Amino acid sequence: MRIRPAEPNDAPTIAAIYNQGIEERGSTFETTPRNPEDMLERLQTADRYPVLVMLGEHDQVVGWASLSGYRTRACYDGIADFSIYLSREVRGQGLGKHLLQVLLEEAQARGFWKVLSRVFTFDRASLALCEACGFRQVGVYEKHACLDGRWIDCVIVERLFPENQAKALAAVSRDGAETRC
């Protein structure tokens, strides 16, 4: 399997894979299917927040992963949320681990000091994937949001990059700047 940055012509397949996750109600609170234009908007921030695709046979997109902003305050600029979705046809083959590891390498190279997400407590495959990629469980958001008439709890996961934390702290100390929060 090959991984590369997403391109505009990948948007229909990215949307289709995301829509599988939306339909299944097992990994996202989203309920409205996405269209290619929605995914093109996401690609417009790829200079800061990468969107990667995994290619299977015949160079077909079989999965995607991305980073997105965590909060708008400047003090959180080094933190990113992540998303990862695989097509039904390729799940359970260990491909998600490779895709997420490449996304984490991108995050670290771009200077992020933390990557995090929220995972449904019953999504054992995603929780195992996060653990395999070095995430720790921080806690549980109880009744985080309602989906199809029931409250869903989410496990908060995070992966730290100590080298980038040290660089960020050194930059603040060097500049004499106070915290930007």
DOKEVO-732025 format. One record per residue: residue number from 1; residue in one letter; z, x, y of N, C-alpha, C, CB in turn. Coordinates in nm, 2 decimals. Glycine has a CB too. Example, Ala and Ser with C-alpha at 12.3 -4.5 7.8 and 13.67 -1.06 7.14 Angstrom:
REM residues 2
<1; "a"; <0.78; 1.32; -0.57>; <0.78; 1.23; -0.45>; <0.78; 1.32; -0.33>; <0.90; 1.13; -0.45>>
<2; "s"; <0.71; 1.28; -0.22>; <0.71; 1.37; -0.11>; <0.79; 1.29; 0.00>; <0.57; 1.41; -0.06>>
REM end
This chain:
REM residues 181
<1; "m"; <0.00; 0.08; -0.12>; <0.00; 0.00; 0.00>; <0.00; 0.09; 0.12>; <0.12; -0.10; 0.00>>
<2; "r"; <-0.08; 0.05; 0.22>; <-0.09; 0.12; 0.34>; <-0.03; 0.04; 0.46>; <-0.24; 0.15; 0.38>>
<3; "i"; <0.04; 0.11; 0.55>; <0.10; 0.04; 0.67>; <0.04; 0.10; 0.79>; <0.26; 0.06; 0.67>>
<4; "r"; <0.01; 0.01; 0.88>; <-0.05; 0.05; 1.01>; <-0.01; -0.05; 1.12>; <-0.21; 0.06; 1.01>>
<5; "p"; <-0.02; -0.01; 1.25>; <0.00; -0.10; 1.36>; <-0.09; -0.22; 1.35>; <-0.01; -0.03; 1.50>>
<6; "a"; <-0.03; -0.34; 1.38>; <-0.11; -0.46; 1.38>; <-0.22; -0.45; 1.49>; <-0.02; -0.58; 1.40>>
<7; "e"; <-0.33; -0.52; 1.46>; <-0.44; -0.53; 1.55>; <-0.46; -0.68; 1.58>; <-0.57; -0.46; 1.49>>
<8; "p"; <-0.53; -0.71; 1.69>; <-0.55; -0.85; 1.73>; <-0.62; -0.93; 1.62>; <-0.64; -0.85; 1.85>>
<9; "n"; <-0.71; -0.87; 1.54>; <-0.77; -0.95; 1.43>; <-0.68; -0.98; 1.32>; <-0.90; -0.87; 1.39>>
<10; "d"; <-0.56; -0.92; 1.31>; <-0.46; -0.95; 1.21>; <-0.38; -1.08; 1.24>; <-0.36; -0.83; 1.20>>
<11; "a"; <-0.39; -1.12; 1.37>; <-0.31; -1.24; 1.41>; <-0.32; -1.36; 1.32>; <-0.35; -1.27; 1.55>>
<12; "p"; <-0.43; -1.40; 1.27>; <-0.44; -1.52; 1.19>; <-0.36; -1.50; 1.06>; <-0.58; -1.56; 1.15>>
<13; "t"; <-0.37; -1.38; 1.00>; <-0.29; -1.36; 0.87>; <-0.14; -1.34; 0.90>; <-0.35; -1.24; 0.80>>
<14; "i"; <-0.11; -1.28; 1.00>; <0.03; -1.27; 1.04>; <0.09; -1.40; 1.06>; <0.05; -1.18; 1.17>>
<15; "a"; <0.02; -1.49; 1.13>; <0.07; -1.63; 1.15>; <0.08; -1.70; 1.02>; <-0.03; -1.70; 1.25>>
<16; "a"; <-0.02; -1.69; 0.93>; <-0.01; -1.76; 0.80>; <0.11; -1.71; 0.72>; <-0.14; -1.73; 0.72>>
<17; "i"; <0.14; -1.58; 0.72>; <0.25; -1.53; 0.64>; <0.38; -1.58; 0.70>; <0.25; -1.37; 0.64>>
<18; "y"; <0.39; -1.58; 0.83>; <0.51; -1.63; 0.90>; <0.53; -1.78; 0.87>; <0.50; -1.61; 1.05>>
<19; "n"; <0.42; -1.85; 0.87>; <0.42; -2.00; 0.84>; <0.47; -2.02; 0.70>; <0.29; -2.06; 0.86>>
<20; "q"; <0.45; -1.93; 0.60>; <0.51; -1.95; 0.47>; <0.66; -1.95; 0.48>; <0.46; -1.84; 0.37>>
<21; "g"; <0.71; -1.85; 0.56>; <0.86; -1.85; 0.58>; <0.91; -1.97; 0.65>; <0.89; -1.72; 0.66>>
<22; "i"; <0.84; -2.02; 0.75>; <0.88; -2.14; 0.82>; <0.88; -2.26; 0.72>; <0.79; -2.17; 0.93>>
<23; "e"; <0.78; -2.27; 0.64>; <0.77; -2.39; 0.54>; <0.88; -2.38; 0.44>; <0.64; -2.38; 0.47>>
<24; "e"; <0.92; -2.26; 0.40>; <1.02; -2.25; 0.29>; <1.16; -2.27; 0.34>; <1.01; -2.11; 0.23>>
<25; "r"; <1.19; -2.26; 0.47>; <1.32; -2.29; 0.52>; <1.42; -2.19; 0.46>; <1.36; -2.43; 0.50>>
<26; "g"; <1.39; -2.07; 0.43>; <1.48; -1.98; 0.37>; <1.51; -1.85; 0.45>; <1.43; -1.94; 0.24>>
<27; "s"; <1.44; -1.84; 0.56>; <1.46; -1.71; 0.63>; <1.45; -1.72; 0.78>; <1.37; -1.61; 0.58>>
<28; "t"; <1.42; -1.83; 0.84>; <1.41; -1.85; 0.98>; <1.45; -1.99; 1.02>; <1.26; -1.82; 1.03>>
<29; "f"; <1.50; -2.00; 1.14>; <1.54; -2.13; 1.20>; <1.41; -2.20; 1.26>; <1.65; -2.12; 1.30>>
<30; "e"; <1.30; -2.13; 1.27>; <1.18; -2.18; 1.33>; <1.14; -2.30; 1.24>; <1.07; -2.08; 1.34>>
<31; "t"; <1.09; -2.40; 1.30>; <1.03; -2.52; 1.23>; <0.89; -2.55; 1.27>; <1.12; -2.64; 1.24>>
<32; "t"; <0.84; -2.49; 1.38>; <0.71; -2.52; 1.42>; <0.62; -2.41; 1.38>; <0.71; -2.53; 1.58>>
<33; "p"; <0.51; -2.45; 1.30>; <0.42; -2.34; 1.25>; <0.36; -2.27; 1.37>; <0.30; -2.41; 1.17>>
<34; "r"; <0.33; -2.14; 1.35>; <0.27; -2.05; 1.45>; <0.12; -2.05; 1.43>; <0.33; -1.91; 1.44>>
<35; "n"; <0.05; -2.02; 1.54>; <-0.09; -2.01; 1.53>; <-0.13; -1.86; 1.57>; <-0.17; -2.11; 1.63>>
<36; "p"; <-0.25; -1.82; 1.55>; <-0.29; -1.68; 1.59>; <-0.26; -1.65; 1.73>; <-0.43; -1.66; 1.56>>
<37; "e"; <-0.27; -1.74; 1.83>; <-0.25; -1.71; 1.97>; <-0.10; -1.67; 1.99>; <-0.28; -1.83; 2.05>>
<38; "d"; <-0.01; -1.74; 1.92>; <0.13; -1.71; 1.92>; <0.16; -1.56; 1.88>; <0.22; -1.80; 1.84>>
<39; "m"; <0.09; -1.52; 1.78>; <0.11; -1.39; 1.73>; <0.04; -1.28; 1.82>; <0.06; -1.37; 1.58>>
<40; "l"; <-0.07; -1.32; 1.88>; <-0.13; -1.23; 1.98>; <-0.03; -1.20; 2.09>; <-0.26; -1.29; 2.03>>
<41; "e"; <0.04; -1.30; 2.14>; <0.14; -1.28; 2.24>; <0.24; -1.17; 2.20>; <0.22; -1.41; 2.28>>
<42; "r"; <0.28; -1.18; 2.07>; <0.38; -1.08; 2.02>; <0.32; -0.94; 2.02>; <0.42; -1.12; 1.88>>
<43; "l"; <0.19; -0.93; 1.99>; <0.12; -0.80; 1.99>; <0.11; -0.74; 2.13>; <-0.02; -0.81; 1.93>>
<44; "q"; <0.12; -0.82; 2.23>; <0.11; -0.76; 2.37>; <0.23; -0.68; 2.41>; <0.10; -0.88; 2.46>>
<45; "t"; <0.34; -0.69; 2.33>; <0.46; -0.60; 2.36>; <0.47; -0.49; 2.27>; <0.59; -0.69; 2.36>>
<46; "a"; <0.37; -0.46; 2.19>; <0.37; -0.36; 2.08>; <0.39; -0.22; 2.13>; <0.25; -0.37; 2.00>>
<47; "d"; <0.36; -0.19; 2.26>; <0.39; -0.06; 2.31>; <0.54; -0.03; 2.31>; <0.33; -0.04; 2.45>>
<48; "r"; <0.62; -0.13; 2.33>; <0.77; -0.11; 2.32>; <0.82; -0.15; 2.19>; <0.84; -0.18; 2.44>>
<49; "y"; <0.77; -0.27; 2.14>; <0.82; -0.33; 2.02>; <0.71; -0.34; 1.92>; <0.88; -0.47; 2.05>>
<50; "p"; <0.70; -0.24; 1.83>; <0.59; -0.24; 1.74>; <0.58; -0.36; 1.64>; <0.60; -0.11; 1.66>>
<51; "v"; <0.46; -0.39; 1.61>; <0.43; -0.49; 1.50>; <0.35; -0.41; 1.40>; <0.36; -0.62; 1.55>>
<52; "l"; <0.40; -0.40; 1.28>; <0.33; -0.33; 1.17>; <0.28; -0.43; 1.07>; <0.42; -0.22; 1.11>>
<53; "v"; <0.17; -0.39; 1.00>; <0.12; -0.47; 0.89>; <0.11; -0.38; 0.77>; <-0.01; -0.54; 0.92>>
<54; "m"; <0.13; -0.45; 0.65>; <0.11; -0.38; 0.52>; <-0.01; -0.44; 0.46>; <0.24; -0.40; 0.43>>
<55; "l"; <-0.10; -0.34; 0.42>; <-0.23; -0.38; 0.36>; <-0.22; -0.37; 0.21>; <-0.34; -0.30; 0.42>>
<56; "g"; <-0.27; -0.47; 0.14>; <-0.28; -0.47; -0.01>; <-0.42; -0.44; -0.05>; <-0.24; -0.60; -0.06>>
<57; "e"; <-0.46; -0.49; -0.16>; <-0.60; -0.47; -0.21>; <-0.70; -0.52; -0.11>; <-0.61; -0.55; -0.35>>
<58; "h"; <-0.81; -0.45; -0.11>; <-0.92; -0.49; -0.02>; <-0.88; -0.49; 0.13>; <-0.98; -0.62; -0.06>>
<59; "d"; <-0.77; -0.41; 0.16>; <-0.72; -0.40; 0.30>; <-0.68; -0.54; 0.36>; <-0.82; -0.34; 0.39>>
<60; "q"; <-0.63; -0.63; 0.27>; <-0.58; -0.76; 0.32>; <-0.44; -0.74; 0.36>; <-0.59; -0.86; 0.21>>
<61; "v"; <-0.40; -0.80; 0.48>; <-0.26; -0.80; 0.52>; <-0.18; -0.88; 0.43>; <-0.25; -0.85; 0.67>>
<62; "v"; <-0.07; -0.82; 0.37>; <0.02; -0.89; 0.28>; <0.16; -0.90; 0.33>; <0.02; -0.82; 0.14>>
<63; "g"; <0.18; -0.84; 0.45>; <0.31; -0.85; 0.51>; <0.31; -0.79; 0.65>; <0.42; -0.77; 0.42>>
<64; "w"; <0.42; -0.82; 0.72>; <0.43; -0.77; 0.86>; <0.58; -0.75; 0.89>; <0.36; -0.86; 0.96>>
<65; "a"; <0.60; -0.66; 0.98>; <0.74; -0.64; 1.03>; <0.73; -0.60; 1.18>; <0.81; -0.52; 0.95>>
<66; "s"; <0.83; -0.64; 1.26>; <0.82; -0.61; 1.40>; <0.96; -0.59; 1.46>; <0.75; -0.72; 1.47>>
<67; "l"; <0.96; -0.53; 1.57>; <1.08; -0.52; 1.65>; <1.06; -0.62; 1.77>; <1.11; -0.38; 1.70>>
<68; "s"; <1.17; -0.67; 1.82>; <1.17; -0.75; 1.95>; <1.30; -0.72; 2.03>; <1.16; -0.90; 1.91>>
<69; "g"; <1.30; -0.76; 2.15>; <1.41; -0.73; 2.24>; <1.53; -0.81; 2.19>; <1.38; -0.78; 2.38>>
<70; "y"; <1.65; -0.74; 2.22>; <1.78; -0.80; 2.18>; <1.83; -0.89; 2.29>; <1.87; -0.69; 2.14>>
<71; "r"; <1.85; -0.83; 2.41>; <1.91; -0.90; 2.52>; <1.83; -0.84; 2.65>; <2.06; -0.88; 2.54>>
<72; "t"; <1.84; -0.91; 2.76>; <1.76; -0.86; 2.88>; <1.84; -0.76; 2.96>; <1.73; -0.98; 2.96>>
<73; "r"; <1.97; -0.75; 2.94>; <2.05; -0.66; 3.03>; <2.01; -0.52; 2.99>; <2.20; -0.68; 3.00>>
<74; "a"; <2.00; -0.43; 3.09>; <1.96; -0.29; 3.08>; <2.05; -0.22; 2.98>; <1.96; -0.22; 3.21>>
<75; "c"; <2.17; -0.25; 2.97>; <2.26; -0.17; 2.88>; <2.22; -0.19; 2.73>; <2.41; -0.22; 2.90>>
<76; "y"; <2.14; -0.29; 2.70>; <2.10; -0.32; 2.56>; <1.95; -0.27; 2.54>; <2.11; -0.47; 2.54>>
<77; "d"; <1.90; -0.19; 2.63>; <1.76; -0.15; 2.61>; <1.73; -0.07; 2.48>; <1.72; -0.06; 2.73>>
<78; "g"; <1.83; -0.01; 2.43>; <1.82; 0.07; 2.30>; <1.85; -0.01; 2.18>; <1.91; 0.19; 2.31>>
<79; "i"; <1.86; -0.14; 2.19>; <1.88; -0.22; 2.07>; <1.76; -0.31; 2.05>; <2.01; -0.31; 2.09>>
<80; "a"; <1.72; -0.33; 1.92>; <1.61; -0.41; 1.89>; <1.65; -0.50; 1.77>; <1.48; -0.33; 1.86>>
<81; "d"; <1.60; -0.62; 1.77>; <1.60; -0.72; 1.66>; <1.48; -0.68; 1.57>; <1.60; -0.87; 1.70>>
<82; "f"; <1.49; -0.70; 1.44>; <1.38; -0.69; 1.36>; <1.35; -0.81; 1.28>; <1.40; -0.57; 1.26>>
<83; "s"; <1.22; -0.83; 1.24>; <1.17; -0.93; 1.15>; <1.08; -0.87; 1.05>; <1.10; -1.05; 1.23>>
<84; "i"; <1.09; -0.93; 0.93>; <1.00; -0.88; 0.82>; <0.96; -1.00; 0.74>; <1.06; -0.77; 0.74>>
<85; "y"; <0.83; -1.02; 0.71>; <0.78; -1.12; 0.62>; <0.68; -1.07; 0.53>; <0.73; -1.24; 0.71>>
<86; "l"; <0.69; -1.11; 0.40>; <0.59; -1.08; 0.30>; <0.52; -1.20; 0.25>; <0.65; -0.99; 0.19>>
<87; "s"; <0.39; -1.19; 0.22>; <0.32; -1.30; 0.16>; <0.39; -1.34; 0.02>; <0.17; -1.27; 0.14>>
<88; "r"; <0.39; -1.46; -0.01>; <0.45; -1.51; -0.14>; <0.40; -1.43; -0.26>; <0.42; -1.65; -0.16>>
<89; "e"; <0.27; -1.39; -0.25>; <0.20; -1.33; -0.37>; <0.26; -1.19; -0.40>; <0.06; -1.32; -0.34>>
<90; "v"; <0.32; -1.13; -0.30>; <0.36; -0.99; -0.32>; <0.51; -0.97; -0.32>; <0.30; -0.90; -0.22>>
<91; "r"; <0.59; -1.08; -0.30>; <0.74; -1.06; -0.30>; <0.79; -1.02; -0.43>; <0.80; -1.20; -0.26>>
<92; "g"; <0.90; -0.95; -0.43>; <0.97; -0.91; -0.55>; <0.92; -0.78; -0.61>; <0.96; -1.02; -0.65>>
<93; "q"; <0.83; -0.71; -0.54>; <0.77; -0.59; -0.59>; <0.82; -0.46; -0.52>; <0.62; -0.60; -0.57>>
<94; "g"; <0.92; -0.48; -0.44>; <0.98; -0.36; -0.37>; <0.90; -0.32; -0.24>; <0.99; -0.25; -0.46>>
<95; "l"; <0.80; -0.40; -0.20>; <0.72; -0.36; -0.09>; <0.79; -0.37; 0.04>; <0.59; -0.44; -0.09>>
<96; "g"; <0.88; -0.47; 0.05>; <0.95; -0.49; 0.17>; <1.03; -0.37; 0.21>; <1.04; -0.61; 0.16>>
<97; "k"; <1.09; -0.30; 0.12>; <1.17; -0.18; 0.15>; <1.08; -0.07; 0.21>; <1.23; -0.12; 0.02>>
<98; "h"; <0.96; -0.05; 0.16>; <0.87; 0.05; 0.22>; <0.83; 0.01; 0.37>; <0.75; 0.07; 0.14>>
<99; "l"; <0.80; -0.12; 0.38>; <0.76; -0.17; 0.52>; <0.88; -0.16; 0.61>; <0.71; -0.31; 0.51>>
<100; "l"; <1.00; -0.20; 0.57>; <1.11; -0.19; 0.66>; <1.15; -0.04; 0.70>; <1.23; -0.26; 0.60>>
<101; "q"; <1.14; 0.05; 0.60>; <1.16; 0.19; 0.63>; <1.07; 0.24; 0.73>; <1.16; 0.27; 0.50>>
<102; "v"; <0.94; 0.21; 0.72>; <0.85; 0.26; 0.82>; <0.88; 0.20; 0.96>; <0.70; 0.22; 0.78>>
<103; "l"; <0.92; 0.07; 0.96>; <0.95; 0.01; 1.09>; <1.08; 0.08; 1.15>; <0.98; -0.14; 1.07>>
<104; "l"; <1.17; 0.11; 1.07>; <1.29; 0.19; 1.11>; <1.26; 0.32; 1.17>; <1.40; 0.20; 1.00>>
<105; "e"; <1.16; 0.39; 1.10>; <1.12; 0.52; 1.15>; <1.05; 0.50; 1.29>; <1.01; 0.59; 1.06>>
<106; "e"; <0.98; 0.40; 1.31>; <0.92; 0.37; 1.44>; <1.03; 0.34; 1.54>; <0.82; 0.25; 1.43>>
<107; "a"; <1.13; 0.27; 1.51>; <1.24; 0.24; 1.60>; <1.31; 0.36; 1.64>; <1.34; 0.14; 1.53>>
<108; "q"; <1.34; 0.45; 1.55>; <1.41; 0.57; 1.58>; <1.32; 0.66; 1.67>; <1.44; 0.65; 1.45>>
<109; "a"; <1.19; 0.67; 1.64>; <1.10; 0.75; 1.72>; <1.09; 0.70; 1.86>; <0.96; 0.76; 1.65>>
<110; "r"; <1.11; 0.57; 1.88>; <1.10; 0.51; 2.01>; <1.23; 0.51; 2.09>; <1.05; 0.37; 2.00>>
<111; "g"; <1.33; 0.57; 2.03>; <1.46; 0.59; 2.10>; <1.56; 0.48; 2.08>; <1.43; 0.61; 2.24>>
<112; "f"; <1.53; 0.38; 2.00>; <1.63; 0.28; 1.98>; <1.75; 0.34; 1.91>; <1.57; 0.16; 1.89>>
<113; "w"; <1.87; 0.30; 1.95>; <1.99; 0.35; 1.89>; <2.05; 0.25; 1.79>; <2.10; 0.38; 1.99>>
<114; "k"; <2.00; 0.13; 1.79>; <2.05; 0.03; 1.69>; <1.93; -0.08; 1.67>; <2.17; -0.05; 1.74>>
<115; "v"; <1.92; -0.11; 1.54>; <1.83; -0.22; 1.50>; <1.92; -0.32; 1.43>; <1.71; -0.17; 1.41>>
<116; "l"; <1.90; -0.45; 1.46>; <1.98; -0.55; 1.39>; <1.91; -0.68; 1.37>; <2.10; -0.58; 1.48>>
<117; "s"; <1.97; -0.77; 1.29>; <1.91; -0.90; 1.26>; <2.02; -0.99; 1.21>; <1.80; -0.89; 1.16>>
<118; "r"; <1.98; -1.11; 1.19>; <2.07; -1.21; 1.13>; <2.00; -1.26; 1.01>; <2.11; -1.33; 1.23>>
<119; "v"; <2.07; -1.27; 0.90>; <2.01; -1.31; 0.77>; <2.09; -1.43; 0.71>; <2.01; -1.19; 0.67>>
<120; "f"; <2.02; -1.53; 0.67>; <2.09; -1.65; 0.61>; <2.18; -1.60; 0.49>; <1.98; -1.75; 0.56>>
<121; "t"; <2.30; -1.65; 0.49>; <2.39; -1.60; 0.38>; <2.34; -1.62; 0.24>; <2.52; -1.67; 0.40>>
<122; "f"; <2.25; -1.72; 0.22>; <2.20; -1.74; 0.09>; <2.07; -1.67; 0.06>; <2.17; -1.89; 0.07>>
<123; "d"; <2.02; -1.59; 0.15>; <1.89; -1.51; 0.14>; <1.93; -1.38; 0.07>; <1.82; -1.49; 0.27>>
<124; "r"; <1.96; -1.38; -0.06>; <2.00; -1.26; -0.13>; <1.90; -1.15; -0.13>; <2.04; -1.30; -0.27>>
<125; "a"; <1.77; -1.18; -0.14>; <1.67; -1.08; -0.14>; <1.67; -1.00; -0.01>; <1.53; -1.14; -0.16>>
<126; "s"; <1.68; -1.07; 0.11>; <1.68; -1.00; 0.24>; <1.81; -0.92; 0.26>; <1.66; -1.11; 0.35>>
<127; "l"; <1.92; -0.98; 0.21>; <2.04; -0.90; 0.22>; <2.04; -0.77; 0.14>; <2.16; -0.99; 0.18>>
<128; "a"; <1.98; -0.78; 0.02>; <1.96; -0.66; -0.07>; <1.87; -0.56; 0.00>; <1.91; -0.70; -0.21>>
<129; "l"; <1.76; -0.61; 0.06>; <1.67; -0.53; 0.13>; <1.74; -0.45; 0.24>; <1.55; -0.61; 0.18>>
<130; "c"; <1.81; -0.52; 0.32>; <1.89; -0.46; 0.43>; <1.98; -0.35; 0.38>; <1.96; -0.56; 0.51>>
<131; "e"; <2.05; -0.38; 0.28>; <2.15; -0.28; 0.22>; <2.07; -0.16; 0.17>; <2.23; -0.35; 0.10>>
<132; "a"; <1.96; -0.18; 0.10>; <1.88; -0.07; 0.05>; <1.82; 0.02; 0.16>; <1.77; -0.12; -0.03>>
<133; "c"; <1.81; -0.04; 0.28>; <1.75; 0.04; 0.40>; <1.86; 0.09; 0.49>; <1.66; -0.05; 0.47>>
<134; "g"; <1.99; 0.08; 0.45>; <2.09; 0.15; 0.52>; <2.16; 0.06; 0.63>; <2.04; 0.26; 0.59>>
<135; "f"; <2.14; -0.07; 0.62>; <2.21; -0.16; 0.71>; <2.35; -0.19; 0.66>; <2.13; -0.29; 0.73>>
<136; "r"; <2.44; -0.22; 0.76>; <2.57; -0.26; 0.72>; <2.59; -0.40; 0.76>; <2.68; -0.17; 0.78>>
<137; "q"; <2.67; -0.47; 0.69>; <2.70; -0.61; 0.73>; <2.82; -0.61; 0.83>; <2.74; -0.70; 0.61>>
<138; "v"; <2.80; -0.67; 0.95>; <2.89; -0.66; 1.06>; <2.99; -0.78; 1.05>; <2.82; -0.66; 1.19>>
<139; "g"; <2.93; -0.90; 1.01>; <3.01; -1.02; 1.01>; <2.92; -1.14; 0.98>; <3.09; -1.04; 1.14>>
<140; "v"; <2.98; -1.25; 1.00>; <2.90; -1.38; 0.97>; <2.92; -1.47; 1.09>; <2.96; -1.45; 0.84>>
<141; "y"; <2.80; -1.51; 1.14>; <2.80; -1.62; 1.24>; <2.81; -1.75; 1.16>; <2.67; -1.62; 1.33>>
<142; "e"; <2.92; -1.82; 1.18>; <2.93; -1.95; 1.11>; <2.86; -2.06; 1.18>; <3.08; -1.98; 1.09>>
<143; "k"; <2.79; -2.14; 1.11>; <2.72; -2.25; 1.17>; <2.64; -2.21; 1.29>; <2.81; -2.37; 1.21>>
<144; "h"; <2.55; -2.10; 1.27>; <2.48; -2.04; 1.37>; <2.38; -2.13; 1.44>; <2.41; -1.91; 1.32>>
<145; "a"; <2.31; -2.21; 1.35>; <2.22; -2.31; 1.40>; <2.19; -2.41; 1.29>; <2.08; -2.24; 1.45>>
<146; "c"; <2.13; -2.52; 1.34>; <2.11; -2.63; 1.24>; <1.96; -2.63; 1.20>; <2.14; -2.77; 1.31>>
<147; "l"; <1.94; -2.65; 1.07>; <1.81; -2.65; 1.02>; <1.80; -2.76; 0.92>; <1.77; -2.51; 0.94>>
<148; "d"; <1.70; -2.85; 0.95>; <1.68; -2.97; 0.86>; <1.81; -3.05; 0.84>; <1.62; -2.93; 0.73>>
<149; "g"; <1.89; -3.06; 0.94>; <2.01; -3.14; 0.93>; <2.13; -3.08; 0.87>; <1.98; -3.26; 0.86>>
<150; "r"; <2.13; -2.95; 0.85>; <2.25; -2.88; 0.80>; <2.27; -2.75; 0.87>; <2.23; -2.85; 0.64>>
<151; "w"; <2.40; -2.72; 0.89>; <2.44; -2.60; 0.95>; <2.42; -2.48; 0.86>; <2.58; -2.60; 1.00>>
<152; "i"; <2.36; -2.37; 0.91>; <2.34; -2.25; 0.84>; <2.42; -2.13; 0.89>; <2.18; -2.21; 0.84>>
<153; "d"; <2.49; -2.06; 0.80>; <2.56; -1.94; 0.84>; <2.47; -1.82; 0.83>; <2.69; -1.92; 0.75>>
<154; "c"; <2.49; -1.72; 0.91>; <2.41; -1.60; 0.91>; <2.49; -1.47; 0.90>; <2.32; -1.59; 1.03>>
<155; "v"; <2.45; -1.38; 0.82>; <2.51; -1.25; 0.81>; <2.45; -1.16; 0.92>; <2.50; -1.18; 0.67>>
<156; "i"; <2.53; -1.10; 1.00>; <2.48; -1.00; 1.10>; <2.47; -0.87; 1.04>; <2.58; -1.00; 1.23>>
<157; "v"; <2.35; -0.80; 1.05>; <2.33; -0.67; 0.99>; <2.29; -0.58; 1.10>; <2.23; -0.67; 0.88>>
<158; "e"; <2.33; -0.45; 1.09>; <2.29; -0.35; 1.19>; <2.26; -0.22; 1.12>; <2.39; -0.34; 1.30>>
<159; "r"; <2.17; -0.14; 1.18>; <2.15; 0.00; 1.14>; <2.15; 0.08; 1.26>; <2.01; 0.01; 1.06>>
<160; "l"; <2.24; 0.18; 1.26>; <2.25; 0.27; 1.38>; <2.17; 0.40; 1.36>; <2.40; 0.31; 1.40>>
<161; "f"; <2.13; 0.46; 1.47>; <2.07; 0.59; 1.48>; <2.15; 0.68; 1.57>; <1.92; 0.57; 1.53>>
<162; "p"; <2.25; 0.75; 1.51>; <2.34; 0.83; 1.58>; <2.28; 0.93; 1.67>; <2.44; 0.90; 1.49>>
<163; "e"; <2.16; 0.99; 1.63>; <2.10; 1.09; 1.72>; <2.05; 1.03; 1.85>; <1.98; 1.15; 1.64>>
<164; "n"; <2.00; 0.90; 1.84>; <1.95; 0.84; 1.96>; <2.07; 0.79; 2.04>; <1.86; 0.72; 1.92>>
<165; "q"; <2.18; 0.75; 1.98>; <2.30; 0.72; 2.06>; <2.35; 0.84; 2.14>; <2.42; 0.67; 1.96>>
<166; "a"; <2.35; 0.96; 2.07>; <2.39; 1.08; 2.14>; <2.30; 1.11; 2.26>; <2.40; 1.20; 2.04>>
<167; "k"; <2.17; 1.10; 2.24>; <2.07; 1.12; 2.34>; <2.09; 1.03; 2.46>; <1.93; 1.11; 2.29>>
<168; "a"; <2.11; 0.90; 2.43>; <2.14; 0.80; 2.54>; <2.26; 0.84; 2.62>; <2.14; 0.66; 2.48>>
<169; "l"; <2.37; 0.87; 2.55>; <2.49; 0.91; 2.61>; <2.48; 1.03; 2.70>; <2.60; 0.93; 2.51>>
<170; "a"; <2.40; 1.13; 2.65>; <2.38; 1.26; 2.72>; <2.30; 1.23; 2.85>; <2.31; 1.36; 2.63>>
<171; "a"; <2.20; 1.14; 2.84>; <2.12; 1.10; 2.96>; <2.21; 1.03; 3.06>; <2.01; 1.01; 2.92>>
<172; "v"; <2.30; 0.95; 3.02>; <2.39; 0.88; 3.12>; <2.48; 0.98; 3.18>; <2.47; 0.77; 3.05>>
<173; "s"; <2.53; 1.07; 3.10>; <2.63; 1.17; 3.15>; <2.55; 1.27; 3.25>; <2.69; 1.25; 3.04>>
<174; "r"; <2.43; 1.31; 3.21>; <2.35; 1.40; 3.29>; <2.32; 1.34; 3.43>; <2.23; 1.45; 3.22>>
<175; "d"; <2.28; 1.22; 3.43>; <2.24; 1.15; 3.55>; <2.36; 1.11; 3.64>; <2.15; 1.03; 3.51>>
<176; "g"; <2.48; 1.11; 3.58>; <2.59; 1.07; 3.65>; <2.60; 0.92; 3.67>; <2.60; 1.14; 3.78>>
<177; "a"; <2.51; 0.85; 3.60>; <2.51; 0.71; 3.62>; <2.62; 0.64; 3.55>; <2.37; 0.65; 3.57>>
<178; "e"; <2.67; 0.53; 3.60>; <2.76; 0.45; 3.54>; <2.69; 0.35; 3.44>; <2.85; 0.37; 3.63>>
<179; "t"; <2.77; 0.29; 3.36>; <2.70; 0.20; 3.27>; <2.62; 0.09; 3.34>; <2.81; 0.13; 3.18>>
<180; "r"; <2.52; 0.05; 3.28>; <2.43; -0.04; 3.35>; <2.46; -0.19; 3.31>; <2.28; -0.01; 3.31>>
<181; "c"; <2.57; -0.21; 3.25>; <2.61; -0.35; 3.21>; <2.67; -0.42; 3.32>; <2.70; -0.35; 3.08>>
REM end
